[in-house]
């Protein structure tokens, strides 16, 4: 990570393409494990989870896991 007060996060959609890059603040010096971000045209929020293999990389990668609040079981 490049700066102790922020880190670069790359958000990757379900199709594997990068959808956004943001500067985020770590929690207790570590990247946030999961985040919810506004969705695209449909307006539904998307949940992203940290790719653990990138936790010490720059940028840290978050992968889309689905629509927030949906039960996929």
Residue pairs with C-beta under 8 A, 6 or more apart in sequence:
1 7
1 8
1 26
1 31
1 56
1 58
1 60
2 8
2 58
4 26
4 29
5 25
6 23
6 24
6 25
6 26
7 23
7 24
7 26
7 31
7 58
7 59
7 60
8 21
8 22
8 23
8 24
8 58
8 59
8 60
9 21
9 22
9 23
9 24
9 31
9 35
9 59
9 60
9 61
9 62
10 18
10 20
10 21
10 59
10 60
10 61
10 62
11 18
11 19
11 20
11 21
11 22
11 37
11 48
11 62
11 64
12 18
12 19
12 48
12 61
12 62
12 63
12 64
13 19
13 46
13 64
14 64
14 66
19 40
19 64
20 37
21 59
24 31
24 32
24 35
26 32
30 55
31 50
31 55
31 60
32 50
33 49
33 50
34 47
34 48
34 49
34 50
34 62
34 65
35 47
35 48
35 62
36 45
36 46
36 47
36 48
36 68
37 45
37 46
37 48
38 45
38 46
39 45
39 46
39 67
44 67
44 68
45 67
45 68
45 69
46 64
46 66
46 67
46 68
47 64
47 65
47 66
47 67
47 68
48 62
48 63
48 64
48 65
49 62
49 63
49 65
50 60
50 61
50 62
51 60
51 61
51 62
51 63
54 60
54 61
66 72
